[in-house]
Amino acid sequence: MEEYQVIPNAEEFFLKGNDTGILLSHGFLGTPQSLRFLGEALNREGFTVYATRLKGHGTNCLDLRNASHNDWLKDLKRGFSYLKDKENCKRVFVLGQSMGGTLALRLALEEPDVSGLILLNTAIDIPDMANLKEQDKTIMVKEKDPDIKNKAAMEITYEETPTHAYHQLLEVMELVRNKVNQITCPVLCFQSTVDNVVPPENTDFLLGEIRSVIKKKIKLYDSYHVASLDNDKEIIAAESGDFIEEIVSEKDFDSYIHEA
């Protein structure tokens, strides 16, 4: 249970559309706010959109002391079930940014009905964080400003973070890294050419390991790590919508999900 109230504009959001659902998964220390532009743009294309808020995010950084990567996965599973069962979406795609992409991959490993993944600068291995692995979990880490090229953009995030949360991030990255070759659903990856948080090579590793029949990479030349809020966000929205429409329109849709 969280001890603090949700920060205004950091709440989950749901946008009703057609029978193709898109589950949005925000990144480490982020909130659904970072994905609202993409969610609204995709909803205007007709899709049903649901952005979940991960436990400990968008409230107070101290709430992260009791949050685990398994809790975060449960939040995604809750959102996935909501779209599939309550909204009766025939297909559900998952769009994840940074650690949100890591969690989207983990969800796809456990949920065979995931129709496809859209991954923005997904975190698989961040060498600069390795030193935190042995650090006491109670130590607070001072955070830098969000890695966004567009200086007018604003992300709701924390100024400091319990090391415990970094331990969870490192664990889930390792878990997914060791199993990513089991992914077979269609995958679209966006890769910022300049990313000061997640090395761009993470995307290349991912695309080299997954066994999907359909896998595609689009480079972003005018955005840093938090691409969903940056200068290329319109490109991400348009290309994501086209990718989903292409997959859904295929006669052999099911084979793209289950065969490799």
Helices and strands as residue ranges (DSSP letters): E 13-15, E 20-25, G 32-35, H 36-44, E 48-52, G 61-66, H 69-81, I 82-86, E 91-97, H 99-110, E 114-120, G 127-134, E 140-142, E 160-162, H 163-177, G 180-182, E 187-192, H 201-209, E 215-220, G 227-229, H 233-249, H 253-258
